[in-house]
Amino acid sequence: MAPKIVHFRTTFAAVLSSVCNTVVMSVAGEMKQNKEQFLREMYTIAAGRFGTLIDSHDLGEKYGFDWETLETIVEYLEAKGFIASYQGTLYASLTLKGVEYVENIE
C-alpha cells in the first residue's frame, strides 16, 4: 500500500506543479500584454511623438489596472528606456526608443 501513497503524492505534486506553471505563465503573459497595451495607448495619445506628458494614472484607470500593476508597468517601461516618468507625479512621456519600439511592433 505504501507504493500507492508515494505514487499518489508524486502524481499530485506533478499535477500541482503543472497547474502552478500554467498560472504563472498566464499571469506573465497578461502582464506582457498590459505593458504593450499601455505603451501603444501612450503612443496613440501622443500622436507618435516623444516627450509628450501623459497622465499614466488615467491610462491605468482606462484599462482597469490596479495601483500595483500600474506601478510595475511604469517601472518596467522606464527601465527599458521606453518612457521617462517624472518623479513625484503620475506623468510620463514616451522616449524616442519607445516610439520606435511601438512603430516596430505594429
C-alpha positions as CSV (number, residue, x, y, z in Angstrom):
1,M,0.0,0.0,0.0
2,A,2.9,2.4,0.6
3,P,3.9,2.5,-3.0
4,K,0.4,3.7,-4.0
5,I,0.7,6.6,-1.5
6,V,4.1,7.5,-2.9
7,H,2.7,7.3,-6.4
8,F,-0.3,9.4,-5.4
9,R,2.0,12.0,-3.8
10,T,4.2,12.1,-6.9
11,T,1.3,12.4,-9.3
12,F,-0.3,15.1,-7.1
13,A,2.9,17.0,-6.9
14,A,3.3,16.8,-10.7
15,V,-0.2,18.0,-11.3
16,L,0.1,20.8,-8.8
17,S,3.4,21.9,-10.4
18,S,1.8,21.9,-13.8
19,V,-1.1,24.0,-12.6
20,C,1.2,26.4,-10.9
21,N,3.3,26.8,-14.1
22,T,0.2,27.4,-16.1
23,V,-1.0,30.1,-13.7
24,V,2.4,31.8,-13.7
25,M,2.7,31.7,-17.5
26,S,-0.8,33.1,-17.7
27,V,-0.1,36.0,-15.3
28,A,3.2,36.7,-17.1
29,G,1.5,36.7,-20.4
30,E,-1.2,39.1,-19.1
31,M,1.5,41.4,-17.7
32,K,3.3,41.5,-21.1
33,Q,0.1,42.3,-22.8
34,N,-0.7,45.1,-20.3
35,K,2.8,46.6,-20.9
36,E,2.3,46.7,-24.6
37,Q,-1.2,48.0,-24.3
38,F,-0.1,50.8,-22.1
39,L,2.8,51.7,-24.4
40,R,0.6,51.6,-27.5
41,E,-2.0,53.8,-25.8
42,M,0.7,56.3,-24.8
43,Y,1.8,56.4,-28.5
44,T,-1.8,57.0,-29.6
45,I,-2.3,59.8,-27.2
46,A,1.0,61.4,-28.0
47,A,0.3,61.1,-31.8
48,G,3.5,59.2,-32.2
49,R,5.6,62.0,-30.6
50,F,8.1,61.5,-27.9
51,G,8.3,63.9,-24.9
52,T,4.5,64.5,-24.6
53,L,3.4,64.3,-21.0
54,I,0.7,61.8,-20.3
55,D,-1.1,61.0,-17.1
56,S,-0.2,57.4,-16.5
57,H,-2.9,57.1,-13.8
58,D,-5.6,58.0,-16.4
59,L,-4.2,55.3,-18.7
60,G,-4.2,52.8,-15.9
61,E,-7.8,53.6,-15.0
62,K,-8.9,53.2,-18.6
63,Y,-7.6,49.6,-18.7
64,G,-8.6,48.8,-15.1
65,F,-5.1,48.4,-13.8
66,D,-4.7,48.4,-10.0
67,W,-2.0,50.6,-8.5
68,E,0.5,47.8,-8.2
69,T,0.1,46.7,-11.8
70,L,0.4,50.3,-13.0
71,E,3.5,50.9,-10.9
72,T,5.0,47.7,-12.3
73,I,4.3,48.7,-15.8
74,V,5.7,52.2,-15.5
75,E,8.8,51.0,-13.7
76,Y,9.5,48.3,-16.3
77,L,8.9,50.6,-19.3
78,E,11.2,53.2,-17.7
79,A,13.9,50.6,-17.0
80,K,13.7,49.5,-20.7
81,G,14.1,53.2,-21.7
82,F,10.7,53.3,-23.5
83,I,9.3,56.0,-21.2
84,A,10.5,58.7,-18.9
85,S,8.5,59.2,-15.8
86,Y,8.6,62.3,-13.7
87,Q,9.4,61.8,-10.0
88,G,6.7,62.8,-7.7
89,T,4.0,62.9,-10.4
90,L,1.9,60.4,-12.3
91,Y,3.1,61.8,-15.6
92,A,5.3,60.1,-18.1
93,S,6.3,60.5,-21.7
94,L,7.5,58.3,-24.5
95,T,11.2,58.4,-25.3
96,L,12.4,58.1,-28.9
97,K,13.2,54.5,-28.2
98,G,9.6,53.9,-27.0
99,V,8.2,55.5,-30.2
100,E,10.5,53.3,-32.3
101,Y,9.5,50.2,-30.4
102,V,5.8,50.8,-30.8
103,E,6.2,51.5,-34.5
104,N,8.2,48.2,-34.9
105,I,5.5,46.1,-33.2
106,E,2.6,47.4,-35.2
